[in-house]
Amino acid sequence: MMSATSPSAVSEKSPRIPSRELVLILCVLALVLLLALTALLSRMYHKKIHTLADAMFAQGETDERAAQQMAGQAQAAQLKLALADYRTALAYNPSNALFQFHLAKALSAAGRGEEARSYLLNLLSESPGSGDVNLELARIAAHNNSMADAMRYYQGAIYGEWDSDPIAMRWKVRQELCDFLLSRGAVKQAAPEVIALQENTPAGDLARLRILAQLLQRTQQWNRALDVDRTLLAADRNDQESLAGAGQAAYQLGQYATAMEYFDQLPRERREQPDVASLFEMAGRILAVDPFSSGLPAEVRTQRVTNALALAQTRAEACARQTGQSLEQTPPQTDLQHLYQQAKDLQQDWAPRYLQRFPDRLDAAMAYVFAVENAAATACGDPQGDDRALWLLGRSRSAVNR
């Protein structure tokens, strides 16, 4: 007879079933582990991608710097490598603004300005105050001879934001703007920019002062140029370029004696160079015919006025022949004819013996000489030689007496 199995025995032999709560906890733990693993793998992937992007960008910079040291086909080939590097870097990290900017610069250097411009405009829309981006756009506009765009972007760069040494960068950009305007013959537009450059140039920065002096000369701001050259000469009185610049500025201001003082300090080889030689020669002529130079004996002053009257008479006659007019025409019609009749009326008063005896007549005689030279220059073109010396002397004295 079989014995009945007790309930306790059945309970000990049957498997234990995990509770629902335990299953849920285990599932959550598994999910957390999977998410952590996924995040770790994702970080490792992105780190690897960024590492590759940075490596390609660094290679692009290396290739771009190498291209800057080359020319011709070698440079083009090296720039092509840089472009490939930058594009690969952007493929790994397409939203990186630095990568986009360097790609744009390389495109511009490779002569692909329109492609570069599209990248730069996108960057500018995100950072309108970027000095770097504005400068690159200005250079592209300058290359395309787009004056309005170049001015706008150069101004944006001057007043824009720079990551390092903004004062130095703004000075450099303004200098580049001045060079651009002068290369296009826009002297009037360049002049205020050069003045602004001067206002932002430290008094002791000799390197920048030399650049400034040249820009002031190119914009014909002679007084300012002379001041800057004198500052440079105070630091180095043997600076040949500053001596030449000071002499040129003084000459253009009609300060011919001062110009000669500077030119005389130059070595002969420098005085014979084209930018100085003609001014040096003409300044000497002007001083030789000038009867107003201080310290001249009365007889020398008189002789110079007499010589000037003779030169003016000859100049008037030559110009009359050139233009087909008669100086004897009555009544006189042209300026030369009026002046010729005036000289006939005053010829006796301007005889050498009377000029020396009555020094007050010297000024009137020279005023006549200057009037003749001006009238002849208007009718027959700029004079040469001693006539030019008298013409320039008259202009300088007229400017002083205004």
PLY file of the C-alpha trace (Angstrom):
ply
format ascii 1.0
element vertex 402
property float x
property float y
property float z
element edge 401
property int vertex1
property int vertex2
end_header
0.00 0.00 0.00
1.49 3.27 -1.19
2.00 5.98 1.32
0.79 9.51 0.62
3.42 12.21 -0.16
3.48 15.05 2.24
3.01 18.67 1.01
6.28 19.71 2.54
8.16 17.17 0.46
6.55 18.45 -2.76
7.47 22.03 -1.88
11.12 21.17 -1.37
11.45 19.43 -4.73
9.76 22.09 -7.05
12.04 24.98 -8.60
11.77 28.50 -7.21
10.33 31.07 -9.66
11.94 34.60 -9.44
9.63 37.34 -8.41
8.40 39.92 -10.97
10.28 42.69 -9.18
13.56 40.88 -9.45
13.09 40.36 -13.20
12.39 44.03 -13.72
15.47 45.01 -11.74
17.64 42.68 -13.77
16.22 44.06 -17.04
16.84 47.63 -15.96
20.40 46.79 -14.98
20.97 45.13 -18.32
19.53 48.15 -20.14
21.72 50.54 -18.16
24.77 48.45 -18.97
23.86 48.45 -22.65
23.31 52.23 -22.64
26.60 52.81 -20.84
28.39 50.58 -23.30
26.72 52.38 -26.21
27.69 55.77 -24.80
31.24 54.61 -24.25
31.50 53.27 -27.77
29.93 56.48 -29.13
32.41 58.64 -27.23
35.27 56.51 -28.45
33.97 56.83 -32.00
33.55 60.59 -31.86
36.90 60.96 -30.19
38.46 58.95 -32.96
36.59 61.02 -35.59
37.69 64.31 -33.98
41.24 63.03 -33.71
41.22 62.21 -37.41
39.67 65.60 -38.21
42.28 67.45 -36.15
45.07 65.43 -37.76
43.83 66.25 -41.27
43.42 69.92 -40.34
46.98 70.05 -38.98
48.23 68.46 -42.20
46.28 71.04 -44.18
47.97 73.85 -42.24
51.36 72.30 -42.94
50.63 72.04 -46.65
49.26 75.60 -46.76
52.37 77.03 -45.07
54.55 75.08 -47.49
52.58 76.50 -50.42
53.28 80.03 -49.20
56.99 79.38 -49.72
56.49 78.20 -53.30
55.46 79.68 -56.62
53.95 78.60 -59.90
52.93 74.99 -60.45
54.60 73.78 -57.26
52.50 76.19 -55.22
49.32 75.15 -57.03
50.05 71.48 -56.35
50.75 72.13 -52.69
47.55 74.16 -52.32
45.65 71.29 -53.90
46.94 69.02 -51.14
45.93 71.56 -48.50
42.42 71.78 -49.96
42.07 67.99 -49.89
43.22 67.93 -46.26
40.79 70.63 -45.20
37.90 68.99 -47.02
38.65 65.68 -45.33
38.79 67.40 -41.95
35.39 68.97 -42.65
33.97 65.61 -43.69
34.80 64.36 -40.20
33.70 67.58 -38.48
31.43 69.53 -40.85
30.29 72.18 -38.35
33.79 73.33 -37.35
34.03 77.05 -38.18
37.84 77.07 -37.98
38.08 74.32 -40.58
35.67 76.17 -42.86
37.66 79.40 -42.53
40.96 77.76 -43.44
39.38 75.98 -46.37
38.07 79.34 -47.58
41.53 80.91 -47.24
43.11 78.07 -49.20
40.44 78.36 -51.90
41.13 82.06 -52.18
44.88 81.47 -52.42
44.21 78.93 -55.17
42.31 81.54 -57.18
38.88 80.13 -56.43
37.51 83.28 -54.89
33.82 82.63 -55.47
33.95 79.27 -53.69
35.85 80.89 -50.84
33.36 83.75 -50.71
30.40 81.39 -50.21
32.08 79.78 -47.19
33.05 83.16 -45.77
29.57 84.64 -46.16
28.14 81.71 -44.23
30.70 82.28 -41.49
29.98 86.01 -41.50
26.27 85.39 -41.02
27.13 83.50 -37.83
29.85 85.93 -36.65
29.29 89.33 -38.32
31.96 90.96 -36.14
34.77 88.59 -37.09
37.86 90.54 -38.14
39.39 87.49 -39.85
36.34 86.75 -41.99
35.81 90.39 -42.96
39.47 90.71 -43.97
39.35 87.67 -46.26
36.16 88.96 -47.88
37.82 92.36 -48.33
40.79 90.77 -50.10
38.52 88.84 -52.45
36.58 92.03 -53.24
39.84 93.92 -53.79
41.05 91.19 -56.17
37.76 91.54 -58.08
38.14 95.36 -58.17
34.88 95.75 -56.26
35.66 99.03 -54.52
32.43 99.32 -52.53
32.59 95.76 -51.17
36.29 96.04 -50.41
35.75 99.25 -48.44
32.83 97.73 -46.52
34.68 94.57 -45.55
37.94 96.36 -44.75
36.02 98.65 -42.40
34.37 95.58 -40.90
37.80 94.09 -40.27
39.21 97.31 -38.80
36.39 97.61 -36.30
35.87 93.86 -35.91
36.89 91.39 -33.22
40.32 89.76 -33.17
41.43 86.88 -31.01
44.93 88.21 -30.38
46.54 91.68 -30.41
43.52 93.51 -31.86
45.27 96.92 -31.88
48.13 95.62 -34.04
45.75 93.77 -36.36
43.54 96.82 -36.88
46.60 98.94 -37.71
47.78 96.35 -40.21
44.36 96.08 -41.85
44.07 99.86 -42.19
47.50 99.97 -43.79
46.36 97.30 -46.25
43.26 99.37 -47.01
45.43 102.43 -47.70
47.65 100.41 -50.06
44.59 99.05 -51.85
43.06 102.51 -52.37
46.35 103.99 -53.57
46.92 101.10 -55.97
43.57 102.04 -57.55
44.47 105.74 -57.69
41.89 106.68 -55.04
44.15 109.23 -53.34
41.31 111.32 -51.88
39.70 108.26 -50.32
43.03 107.04 -48.98
44.01 110.36 -47.35
41.60 110.17 -44.35
42.52 106.53 -43.80
46.20 107.49 -43.65
45.38 110.23 -41.14
43.51 107.68 -39.02
46.53 105.40 -39.28
48.75 108.23 -38.06
46.47 108.86 -35.09
46.87 105.21 -34.08
50.65 105.03 -34.53
52.74 105.15 -31.34
55.32 107.95 -31.41
58.18 105.58 -30.66
57.28 102.85 -33.16
59.90 103.61 -35.82
58.98 100.71 -38.10
55.37 101.87 -38.38
56.42 105.51 -38.67
58.49 104.64 -41.75
55.46 103.00 -43.36
53.34 105.99 -42.36
55.80 108.49 -43.86
55.61 106.73 -47.22
51.81 106.64 -47.15
51.65 110.34 -46.27
53.87 111.13 -49.26
51.78 108.96 -51.57
48.66 110.85 -50.46
50.51 114.18 -50.87
50.04 115.21 -47.25
53.37 117.00 -47.23
53.21 118.78 -43.88
52.37 115.57 -42.06
55.00 113.65 -44.01
57.66 116.21 -43.12
56.73 116.00 -39.42
57.00 112.20 -39.41
60.33 112.23 -41.28
61.69 114.72 -38.77
60.64 112.39 -35.95
62.50 109.55 -37.66
65.56 111.75 -38.16
65.54 112.67 -34.48
66.03 108.95 -33.80
68.61 108.47 -36.57
69.93 111.58 -38.30
71.66 109.44 -40.96
68.49 107.61 -42.05
68.76 108.04 -45.82
65.12 107.32 -46.60
63.94 109.82 -44.00
66.38 112.43 -45.32
65.11 111.84 -48.85
61.49 111.90 -47.67
61.98 115.11 -45.69
63.65 116.74 -48.68
60.85 115.70 -51.01
58.17 116.95 -48.61
59.94 120.28 -48.07
60.33 120.67 -51.85
56.61 120.09 -52.44
55.83 122.66 -49.75
57.95 125.24 -51.58
60.59 125.21 -48.83
63.44 124.85 -51.28
66.27 125.93 -48.97
65.09 123.39 -46.38
64.82 120.71 -49.06
68.42 121.36 -50.12
69.58 121.03 -46.51
68.15 117.52 -46.38
69.31 116.55 -49.88
72.84 117.78 -49.14
73.08 115.29 -46.27
72.48 112.37 -48.60
75.40 110.50 -50.13
75.86 111.23 -53.82
74.63 107.77 -54.85
71.31 108.36 -53.12
70.92 111.89 -54.55
71.36 110.48 -58.03
68.46 108.09 -57.70
65.36 109.05 -59.75
63.09 109.98 -56.84
65.57 112.61 -55.62
67.73 113.62 -58.59
65.25 115.85 -60.44
64.07 117.55 -57.24
67.63 118.16 -56.12
68.55 119.69 -59.47
65.46 121.91 -59.62
65.76 123.04 -55.99
69.30 124.18 -56.83
68.03 126.11 -59.85
65.30 127.79 -57.81
67.73 128.91 -55.13
70.08 130.21 -57.82
67.42 132.45 -59.43
65.67 133.52 -56.20
66.29 137.23 -55.54
64.49 137.01 -52.19
67.08 134.79 -50.48
68.26 136.37 -47.25
71.76 137.81 -47.08
72.13 138.60 -50.79
74.13 141.77 -51.65
72.06 144.44 -53.40
73.92 144.05 -56.69
73.33 140.28 -56.73
69.65 140.75 -55.95
69.35 143.30 -58.76
71.16 141.05 -61.21
68.83 138.15 -60.44
65.75 140.29 -61.04
67.24 141.56 -64.30
67.95 137.99 -65.42
64.42 136.93 -64.46
62.92 139.79 -66.52
64.94 138.72 -69.55
63.88 135.08 -69.13
60.23 136.08 -68.84
60.47 138.21 -71.99
61.99 135.33 -73.95
59.38 132.93 -72.60
56.53 135.24 -73.60
57.90 135.62 -77.15
58.42 131.85 -77.56
54.92 131.07 -76.30
53.40 133.72 -78.58
55.08 132.10 -81.59
53.90 128.67 -80.47
50.28 129.82 -80.19
50.34 132.09 -83.24
49.58 135.36 -81.46
51.20 138.75 -81.89
52.45 140.47 -78.76
52.12 143.83 -80.54
48.38 143.45 -81.13
46.39 146.54 -80.21
44.29 146.47 -78.20
45.75 143.42 -76.39
43.41 140.44 -75.98
45.30 137.61 -74.31
47.07 137.56 -70.95
50.46 137.45 -72.66
49.58 140.47 -74.81
48.45 142.46 -71.77
51.62 141.55 -69.87
53.81 142.43 -72.85
52.27 145.89 -73.07
52.73 146.31 -69.33
56.43 145.49 -69.66
56.86 148.07 -72.41
55.35 150.73 -70.18
57.57 149.80 -67.22
60.77 148.90 -69.05
62.46 152.13 -68.07
61.54 151.75 -64.38
63.01 148.24 -64.34
66.38 149.14 -65.78
69.17 147.65 -63.61
70.37 151.03 -62.35
66.90 151.97 -61.15
66.23 148.56 -59.57
69.39 148.90 -57.50
68.62 152.50 -56.67
64.96 151.84 -55.80
64.77 148.37 -54.15
61.02 148.70 -53.68
60.64 148.10 -57.44
62.10 144.59 -57.14
58.85 143.10 -55.85
56.79 144.60 -58.67
59.29 143.38 -61.28
59.23 139.83 -59.89
55.43 139.89 -59.68
55.46 140.62 -63.42
57.90 137.75 -64.03
55.70 135.32 -62.13
52.60 136.52 -64.02
54.32 135.92 -67.37
55.45 132.43 -66.38
51.92 131.56 -65.23
50.31 132.91 -68.39
52.80 131.05 -70.59
52.30 127.83 -68.61
48.55 128.11 -69.14
48.87 128.79 -72.86
51.86 126.61 -73.74
52.32 124.02 -71.00
54.65 123.70 -68.03
58.05 125.38 -68.54
61.46 123.77 -68.22
64.87 124.82 -66.94
65.20 128.25 -65.34
61.72 129.22 -66.51
60.38 126.32 -64.49
62.45 127.45 -61.52
60.88 130.92 -61.71
57.39 129.44 -62.17
57.76 127.20 -59.10
59.26 130.05 -57.09
56.27 132.22 -57.94
53.84 129.49 -56.93
55.57 128.93 -53.60
55.57 132.65 -52.78
51.92 132.92 -53.77
51.08 130.04 -51.41
53.01 131.66 -48.55
51.34 135.04 -49.06
47.76 133.71 -49.11
0 1
1 2
2 3
3 4
4 5
5 6
6 7
7 8
8 9
9 10
10 11
11 12
12 13
13 14
14 15
15 16
16 17
17 18
18 19
19 20
20 21
21 22
22 23
23 24
24 25
25 26
26 27
27 28
28 29
29 30
30 31
31 32
32 33
33 34
34 35
35 36
36 37
37 38
38 39
39 40
40 41
41 42
42 43
43 44
44 45
45 46
46 47
47 48
48 49
49 50
50 51
51 52
52 53
53 54
54 55
55 56
56 57
57 58
58 59
59 60
60 61
61 62
62 63
63 64
64 65
65 66
66 67
67 68
68 69
69 70
70 71
71 72
72 73
73 74
74 75
75 76
76 77
77 78
78 79
79 80
80 81
81 82
82 83
83 84
84 85
85 86
86 87
87 88
88 89
89 90
90 91
91 92
92 93
93 94
94 95
95 96
96 97
97 98
98 99
99 100
100 101
101 102
102 103
103 104
104 105
105 106
106 107
107 108
108 109
109 110
110 111
111 112
112 113
113 114
114 115
115 116
116 117
117 118
118 119
119 120
120 121
121 122
122 123
123 124
124 125
125 126
126 127
127 128
128 129
129 130
130 131
131 132
132 133
133 134
134 135
135 136
136 137
137 138
138 139
139 140
140 141
141 142
142 143
143 144
144 145
145 146
146 147
147 148
148 149
149 150
150 151
151 152
152 153
153 154
154 155
155 156
156 157
157 158
158 159
159 160
160 161
161 162
162 163
163 164
164 165
165 166
166 167
167 168
168 169
169 170
170 171
171 172
172 173
173 174
174 175
175 176
176 177
177 178
178 179
179 180
180 181
181 182
182 183
183 184
184 185
185 186
186 187
187 188
188 189
189 190
190 191
191 192
192 193
193 194
194 195
195 196
196 197
197 198
198 199
199 200
200 201
201 202
202 203
203 204
204 205
205 206
206 207
207 208
208 209
209 210
210 211
211 212
212 213
213 214
214 215
215 216
216 217
217 218
218 219
219 220
220 221
221 222
222 223
223 224
224 225
225 226
226 227
227 228
228 229
229 230
230 231
231 232
232 233
233 234
234 235
235 236
236 237
237 238
238 239
239 240
240 241
241 242
242 243
243 244
244 245
245 246
246 247
247 248
248 249
249 250
250 251
251 252
252 253
253 254
254 255
255 256
256 257
257 258
258 259
259 260
260 261
261 262
262 263
263 264
264 265
265 266
266 267
267 268
268 269
269 270
270 271
271 272
272 273
273 274
274 275
275 276
276 277
277 278
278 279
279 280
280 281
281 282
282 283
283 284
284 285
285 286
286 287
287 288
288 289
289 290
290 291
291 292
292 293
293 294
294 295
295 296
296 297
297 298
298 299
299 300
300 301
301 302
302 303
303 304
304 305
305 306
306 307
307 308
308 309
309 310
310 311
311 312
312 313
313 314
314 315
315 316
316 317
317 318
318 319
319 320
320 321
321 322
322 323
323 324
324 325
325 326
326 327
327 328
328 329
329 330
330 331
331 332
332 333
333 334
334 335
335 336
336 337
337 338
338 339
339 340
340 341
341 342
342 343
343 344
344 345
345 346
346 347
347 348
348 349
349 350
350 351
351 352
352 353
353 354
354 355
355 356
356 357
357 358
358 359
359 360
360 361
361 362
362 363
363 364
364 365
365 366
366 367
367 368
368 369
369 370
370 371
371 372
372 373
373 374
374 375
375 376
376 377
377 378
378 379
379 380
380 381
381 382
382 383
383 384
384 385
385 386
386 387
387 388
388 389
389 390
390 391
391 392
392 393
393 394
394 395
395 396
396 397
397 398
398 399
399 400
400 401
